[in-house]
Amino acid sequence: MNNWTKTFSVILVVGGALMIAAAIVAHRIGPGSPGISVKQVLLGLAGIGTLLVGLELGIRRAPKVRLFLGRHAKQFVIATLVVVLICGPISMSCQVSNESPTKQIESLTKQNKSLTNQNESLTNQNASLTNQNESLANDALLLLKETISTEYPETRNGQLDDWEKVKLLRQWAHEHVDWGSECTLMSQEQYRKFSDADAPTEFAMFLKDECAVWCLGTAWALMRLYEAYGYEAYCLGVGIPGGMTHAMTLVRISHNGSGILTVQDATFDISYVNSNGEPYDYFDLLTVVKNRRHDLVEIEHGPCKPGDFLLCTDEEPGSQYWWVPDNTPVPALSEGRMKVRFEWTMDNFWDFYGPAIADSLAEEGYPPHWCYMFLHLLYIRHGNEDATELMNQATSILGQNTS
């Protein structure tokens, strides 16, 4: 073998080895996942082929190796092509499959970003609607307060004390809560709307003559009205077992430097005071009544202005509902109803129901006075929840078991 052949064979061997090494290094440190690329396969095969050619030139003195290469050169070329045809698509598939999760992640990231933007947009829309609802509620409350202050200008007086203010609000509620016969009372759907509503919504139902209530609905509406003016208020239920029951409103006010819980009854437009005309705290009132000192209790009446009473068109005023004058003009309403104006006072109530209440009280050994109804506590509630602390305080005075 001459020097040129030896040099060329060394170059081929070294070059082939470098090509194989380059393919291996490219595979090891290449970017992405560990898939084999087409370039790496072809580079490795080219390196092997170059290496073999260099070896063939460099080992001519080895007859067996030369004989083997000579005989199997054709097979080697075919095998190389087969490897290229098989490994190429496989490596491309590997590359695609390895690149695919990355693209999927990118696609999902974009989708997630899009959903995030949509969610932010919906959140902003919801916040906007909430602000609009709050604005409408504030507008409705302002309109209600403006209506009340127009009819009772005294409520505009910033120096008006709590006691006088809650009485004025009670008087307004007495006049504007719709009472009615059984067929005009709230449906279950209306009651759900009413019980969850604020004062502007509740009194809007009455102003539209949508439905009627009795004492519980009246006490509830007054409770919401007090809350609209920033007062803490509750519904109070009392009643003789198996007999007459009644609902009123408790409202906490500041009076003469002390906080007291006064009883306000919008049904009859009354409240309870002592002989000096000072409002009773509810718990002091219970103590006085418990000690049978009804002579220390006075019922303070408001103006008892006439209010609306709803009837069905087939009902006659002055018959079943005796307190409704039969000579009252009867404006027709929608849905087979009509309404009359009537005066609902403690006096006309007691004239009709008083004897039965007095008999029930007498059976328990009490004088025939309305205030003894307070001895039979049924509930104190704020909304749909019992005011447990107030109930416990009241029953500790009355000696009543609430279980």
C-alpha positions in Angstrom: 0.0 0.0 0.0 1.5 3.4 -1.1 1.6 6.4 1.1 -1.3 8.2 -0.6 -3.6 5.2 0.0 -2.6 5.0 3.6 -3.2 8.7 4.1 -6.6 8.6 2.4 -7.7 5.6 4.3 -6.7 7.3 7.6 -8.7 10.4 6.6 -11.8 8.2 5.8 -11.5 6.3 9.1 -11.1 9.4 11.1 -13.8 11.3 9.2 -16.2 8.4 9.6 -15.5 8.1 13.3 -16.0 11.9 13.7 -19.4 11.7 11.8 -20.5 8.8 14.1 -19.4 10.8 17.1 -21.2 13.9 15.8 -24.4 11.9 15.4 -24.2 10.5 18.9 -23.4 13.9 20.4 -26.2 15.6 18.5 -28.6 12.9 19.8 -27.4 13.4 23.4 -27.4 17.1 23.6 -30.0 18.1 21.0 -33.0 20.3 22.1 -36.4 18.9 22.9 -37.3 15.3 24.0 -35.0 12.3 23.3 -36.3 11.4 19.9 -33.9 10.4 17.0 -34.0 12.8 14.1 -33.5 11.9 10.4 -30.4 14.0 10.2 -28.8 12.1 13.1 -29.6 8.7 11.5 -28.2 9.7 8.1 -25.2 11.3 9.7 -24.5 8.1 11.7 -25.0 5.9 8.6 -22.7 8.0 6.5 -20.1 7.9 9.2 -20.3 4.1 9.3 -20.0 3.8 5.6 -17.0 6.2 5.5 -15.4 4.3 8.3 -15.8 0.9 6.5 -14.5 2.3 3.2 -11.4 3.7 5.1 -10.9 0.4 6.8 -11.2 -1.5 3.5 -8.6 0.6 1.9 -6.3 0.4 5.0 -6.5 -3.4 5.5 -5.9 -4.7 2.0 -3.2 -7.0 3.4 -6.0 -8.7 5.5 -7.4 -11.0 2.8 -10.3 -12.3 4.9 -11.6 -8.8 5.7 -11.1 -7.7 2.1 -12.8 -10.9 0.8 -15.7 -10.3 3.3 -16.2 -6.7 2.2 -15.9 -7.5 -1.4 -18.5 -10.2 -1.3 -20.9 -8.3 0.9 -20.6 -4.8 -0.4 -23.8 -5.0 -2.3 -25.6 -6.4 0.8 -24.2 -3.6 2.9 -25.5 -0.9 0.5 -29.0 -2.5 0.5 -29.0 -2.9 4.3 -28.0 0.8 4.6 -30.9 1.8 2.4 -33.3 -0.3 4.3 -32.1 1.2 7.6 -32.5 4.7 6.2 -36.1 3.9 4.9 -37.1 2.3 8.2 -35.4 4.5 10.7 -36.1 7.7 8.8 -40.0 7.6 9.2 -39.6 6.1 12.7 -37.3 8.9 13.8 -39.7 11.5 12.2 -42.6 9.9 14.0 -40.7 10.0 17.2 -39.9 13.6 16.6 -43.5 14.5 15.7 -44.8 12.5 18.7 -42.2 14.2 20.9 -43.0 17.6 19.5 -46.8 17.0 19.7 -47.2 17.2 23.5 -45.4 20.5 23.4 -47.8 21.8 20.7 -50.7 20.4 22.7 -49.5 22.2 25.8 -49.1 25.4 23.9 -52.6 25.0 22.5 -54.1 24.2 25.9 -52.2 27.2 27.3 -53.8 29.4 24.7 -57.3 27.9 25.4 -56.8 28.4 29.1 -55.7 32.0 28.6 -58.8 32.5 26.4 -61.1 31.0 29.0 -59.4 33.1 31.7 -60.0 36.2 29.6 -63.7 35.1 29.2 -64.0 34.5 32.9 -62.5 37.9 33.7 -65.0 39.4 31.2 -67.9 37.6 32.9 -66.7 38.6 36.3 -66.5 42.2 35.2 -70.0 42.0 33.7 -71.3 40.4 37.0 -69.6 43.2 39.0 -71.2 45.7 36.7 -74.7 44.1 37.1 -74.1 44.0 40.9 -73.3 47.7 40.8 -76.4 48.4 38.7 -78.5 46.4 41.1 -77.1 48.2 44.1 -77.6 51.5 42.4 -81.3 50.5 41.6 -81.8 49.4 45.2 -80.3 52.7 46.5 -82.6 54.6 44.1 -85.6 52.6 45.3 -84.7 53.2 49.0 -84.2 56.9 48.3 -87.6 57.0 46.6 -89.3 55.2 49.5 -87.7 57.6 52.0 -88.7 60.6 49.9 -92.3 59.3 49.8 -92.4 58.9 53.6 -90.8 62.3 54.2 -93.3 63.9 51.9 -96.2 62.5 53.9 -94.4 62.9 57.3 -92.2 66.0 56.9 -91.0 65.6 60.5 -88.8 62.7 59.4 -86.6 65.2 57.6 -85.7 66.7 61.0 -82.1 65.6 61.7 -82.7 66.4 65.4 -85.6 64.1 65.7 -84.9 61.5 68.4 -85.2 57.7 67.8 -88.4 57.3 69.8 -90.3 59.9 67.8 -88.9 58.7 64.5 -89.8 55.0 65.0 -93.3 56.0 65.9 -93.7 58.1 62.7 -92.4 55.1 60.6 -94.9 52.9 62.4 -97.7 55.3 61.6 -96.7 55.4 57.9 -96.5 51.6 57.7 -99.9 51.2 59.4 -101.5 53.3 56.7 -99.7 51.7 53.7 -99.7 47.9 54.5 -102.5 46.2 52.7 -104.8 44.1 54.8 -107.4 41.8 53.2 -109.7 38.8 53.2 -108.3 35.3 53.0 -108.7 35.1 49.2 -106.4 38.1 48.7 -103.6 37.0 51.0 -100.1 36.3 49.6 -99.5 33.2 47.6 -96.6 31.0 48.6 -94.6 32.5 45.7 -95.4 36.0 46.7 -94.6 35.2 50.3 -91.1 33.9 49.3 -90.5 37.1 47.4 -91.9 39.2 50.3 -89.9 37.5 53.0 -86.6 37.8 51.2 -87.2 41.4 50.0 -86.1 44.7 51.4 -88.5 47.5 52.5 -88.8 49.2 49.1 -89.7 46.0 47.4 -92.3 45.0 50.1 -94.0 48.3 50.1 -94.0 48.5 46.3 -96.2 45.3 46.5 -98.6 47.1 48.8 -98.7 50.3 46.8 -99.6 48.2 43.7 -102.2 46.3 45.6 -100.7 43.0 44.6 -101.7 41.1 47.7 -102.7 41.5 51.4 -101.3 40.4 54.7 -102.4 40.2 58.3 -100.5 41.0 61.5 -97.4 38.9 60.8 -96.9 40.4 57.4 -97.4 43.9 58.9 -94.9 43.3 61.6 -92.4 41.9 59.1 -92.8 44.9 56.8 -92.2 47.3 59.7 -89.1 45.4 60.7 -87.7 45.8 57.1 -88.6 49.5 57.2 -86.8 50.0 60.4 -83.8 48.2 59.0 -83.8 50.5 56.0 -83.4 53.4 58.4 -80.5 51.7 60.1 -82.3 50.2 63.2 -82.0 46.8 64.6 -85.4 45.2 64.5 -87.2 41.9 65.1 -90.6 40.2 64.8 -92.3 39.3 68.1 -95.1 36.7 68.2 -97.4 36.2 71.2 -100.6 34.3 71.7 -102.9 32.3 74.0 -102.5 28.6 73.4 -105.4 27.4 71.2 -106.7 31.0 70.9 -105.7 34.4 69.6 -102.2 35.1 68.4 -100.6 38.4 67.3 -97.4 39.7 65.8 -95.6 42.9 66.5 -92.2 44.5 65.9 -89.3 45.1 68.3 -86.9 47.9 67.5 -83.8 48.9 69.4 -83.5 52.7 69.9 -81.4 55.1 71.9 -83.5 56.9 74.5 -82.3 59.2 77.3 -78.8 57.9 76.9 -79.7 54.2 77.1 -80.4 51.5 74.5 -83.9 50.0 74.8 -85.9 47.5 72.8 -89.4 49.0 72.2 -92.6 47.3 71.1 -94.2 48.8 68.0 -97.5 47.5 66.6 -98.2 48.7 63.1 -101.4 46.6 62.9 -103.2 48.9 65.5 -100.7 51.8 65.3 -99.8 51.6 69.0 -96.8 51.3 71.3 -96.4 50.8 75.1 -95.4 53.5 77.6 -95.4 54.0 81.3 -97.5 56.5 83.2 -95.0 59.2 82.4 -95.3 58.6 78.7 -91.8 57.1 78.5 -91.4 54.1 76.2 -91.1 50.7 77.9 -88.1 48.5 77.2 -89.6 45.1 76.2 -88.0 43.2 79.0 -89.1 45.8 81.6 -92.6 45.5 80.1 -92.5 41.7 80.6 -91.4 42.2 84.2 -94.3 44.6 84.9 -96.9 42.4 83.3 -95.5 39.3 85.0 -96.1 41.1 88.3 -99.7 41.8 87.3 -99.1 45.5 87.3 -101.1 46.3 84.1 -102.1 49.6 85.8 -98.5 50.7 85.1 -98.9 50.1 81.3 -100.5 52.5 78.9 -101.2 51.9 75.3 -100.1 54.9 73.2 -102.2 55.3 70.1 -101.1 56.8 66.8 -103.5 58.7 64.5 -104.7 55.3 63.1 -105.2 56.6 59.6 -107.4 54.5 57.2 -105.6 51.9 55.1 -106.5 49.6 52.2 -108.4 46.4 52.7 -108.5 44.0 49.7 -111.6 41.9 49.0 -112.6 39.4 46.2 -115.4 40.7 44.0 -117.9 38.2 45.3 -117.4 39.3 48.9 -119.7 42.0 50.5 -118.1 44.7 52.6 -119.7 44.8 56.1 -120.7 41.2 56.1 -117.9 38.7 57.1 -115.4 41.5 57.6 -117.6 43.6 59.9 -115.0 46.4 60.4 -115.2 47.3 56.7 -118.0 49.8 56.3 -120.6 48.6 53.7 -121.1 52.1 52.4 -117.4 52.5 51.5 -116.8 53.1 47.7 -115.3 49.9 46.2 -112.7 50.5 43.5 -112.3 47.5 41.2 -108.9 45.9 40.9 -107.5 43.4 38.4 -107.8 39.6 38.9 -111.2 39.7 40.4 -110.4 41.9 43.4 -111.5 45.2 44.9 -110.4 47.3 47.8 -112.0 49.5 50.4 -110.6 52.0 52.9 -111.0 51.0 56.5 -109.9 51.9 60.0 -108.3 49.1 62.0 -107.8 50.2 65.6 -107.2 48.4 68.9 -110.6 49.7 70.1 -112.7 48.1 67.4 -110.6 45.0 67.6 -111.2 44.7 71.3 -114.9 45.4 70.9 -115.1 42.3 68.7 -112.5 39.9 70.0 -112.0 41.3 73.5 -114.6 39.1 75.3 -113.1 35.9 74.0 -109.6 37.1 74.9 -110.8 38.1 78.4 -112.3 34.7 79.0 -109.1 33.0 78.0 -107.1 35.2 80.3 -109.5 34.7 83.2 -109.1 31.0 82.9 -105.4 31.6 83.7 -106.2 34.0 86.5 -105.3 37.2 84.7 -107.4 40.4 84.4 -109.0 41.3 81.1 -106.2 43.5 79.8 -104.5 43.2 76.4 -101.0 43.5 77.8 -101.2 40.0 79.4 -100.9 38.6 75.9 -97.2 39.3 76.3 -97.0 36.5 78.9 -97.4 33.9 76.1 -94.2 34.3 74.0 -94.3 32.4 70.7 -91.1 33.7 69.0 -88.7 36.5 68.5 -87.2 36.4 65.0 -84.9 38.3 62.8 -85.8 37.3 59.3 -86.3 33.5 59.3 -84.0 32.9 62.2 -84.8 32.9 65.9 -83.2 35.6 68.0 -82.0 33.0 70.5 -80.4 35.5 73.0 -83.5 37.6 73.2 -85.7 34.6 73.5 -83.6 33.3 76.4 -83.7 36.6 78.1 -87.5 36.9 77.7 -88.2 33.3 78.9 -86.0 33.8 81.9 -88.3 36.6 83.0 -91.5 34.7 82.1 -90.3 31.3 83.5 -91.3 29.8 80.1 -89.8 26.7 78.6 -89.0 27.2 74.9 -87.9 23.6 74.2 
